[in-house]
Amino acid sequence: MELILNGDLCLIQAPAAIQSWSRYFIHQGALAVAVLDTLDERRAALAAIPQTIRPYVEMELKRIWPMLRQAPTP
């Protein structure tokens, strides 16, 4: 897991169980980016993520973004 999150191993090269487990950390990374206040802060946070894992975080961010930005209904 550490190799994937550090960018030393591609996600698709890992065993299926590790890929599944990594989804939690990818989701947590996307949430951490989503809660930042400005676009520049979000861009900088994404740029700091290793390139091997960044596309997965970006995809998760795109998936959760509408849910996080949707106003709650009373």
URPE-V428163 format. One line per field, one symbol per residue. phi: phi as a letter, one per 20 degrees, with the letter a starting at -180 (. if undefined). psi: psi as a letter, one per 20 degrees, with the letter a starting at -180 (. if undefined). burial: # if it has 24 or more other ideal C-beta (glycine too) atoms within 12 Angstrom, else .. A space follows every 10 residues. Layout:
phi=???
psi=???
burial=???
This chain:
phi=.gfffenecf gfeefgffgf ffgfffffff ffffeffdff ffffffffeg ffdggfffff fffegfffef ffef
psi=ghhghijipq giiqqhghgg hhhghgghgg ghghiqgqgh ggggghhipq hhighhgggh ghgighhhip pqp.
burial=...##..... #......... .##.##..## ..##...... .#..##..#. ..##.###.# #......... ....
